[in-house]
Amino acid sequence: EGNDPEDYSRLTYRKLLEEVCKFANVLKSKGVKKGDRVAIYMPMVLEIVIAMLACTRIGAVHSIV
């Protein structure tokens, strides 16, 4: 859930880039393109950072809810 301060995840920059590119490709395959708006509704977990960076990578505007 991301609520416990003792829970944490670690990624190398290389692994982060791989995950961001992978998710950016998923977004593009779903038709998301530059200038589109994406709402992200997730708890505070590592994957939210990946989602935000993937949106930024393809030029989509993201909003965290």
C-alpha positions in Angstrom: 0.0 0.0 0.0 2.8 2.4 0.6 1.6 3.5 4.1 4.2 1.9 6.2 7.3 4.1 6.6 9.4 0.9 7.0 8.5 -0.3 3.5 10.7 0.9 0.7 11.9 -0.2 -2.7 15.2 0.3 -4.5 16.0 0.6 -8.2 19.2 1.4 -10.0 18.9 4.2 -12.6 19.2 1.6 -15.3 16.3 -0.5 -14.0 14.3 2.7 -13.5 14.8 3.6 -17.1 13.8 0.2 -18.3 10.6 0.2 -16.3 9.8 3.8 -17.4 10.3 2.9 -21.1 8.3 -0.3 -20.7 5.3 1.6 -19.2 5.7 4.4 -21.7 5.3 1.8 -24.4 2.2 0.5 -22.7 0.7 4.0 -22.6 1.5 4.5 -26.3 0.0 1.1 -27.2 -3.2 2.3 -25.5 -3.3 5.5 -27.6 -1.8 8.0 -25.2 0.3 10.6 -27.1 2.0 13.9 -26.6 -0.4 16.5 -25.1 -2.9 14.0 -23.8 -4.0 14.2 -20.1 -3.5 11.2 -17.8 -4.9 10.9 -14.3 -2.9 8.6 -12.0 -4.8 7.2 -9.0 -2.4 5.1 -7.0 -1.0 4.9 -3.4 2.4 6.3 -2.7 4.4 3.4 -4.1 7.4 3.1 -6.4 5.2 2.4 -9.4 3.6 5.9 -9.2 7.1 7.4 -9.9 7.4 5.1 -12.9 4.0 6.1 -14.2 4.8 9.8 -13.8 8.1 9.5 -15.6 6.5 7.4 -18.4 3.9 10.1 -19.0 6.6 12.8 -19.0 8.7 10.6 -21.4 5.9 10.6 -24.0 4.9 14.2 -23.4 1.6 13.4 -21.8 0.4 15.7 -19.0 -0.2 13.8 -15.8 -2.1 14.6 -12.6 -1.8 12.6 -9.4 -5.1 12.1 -7.6 
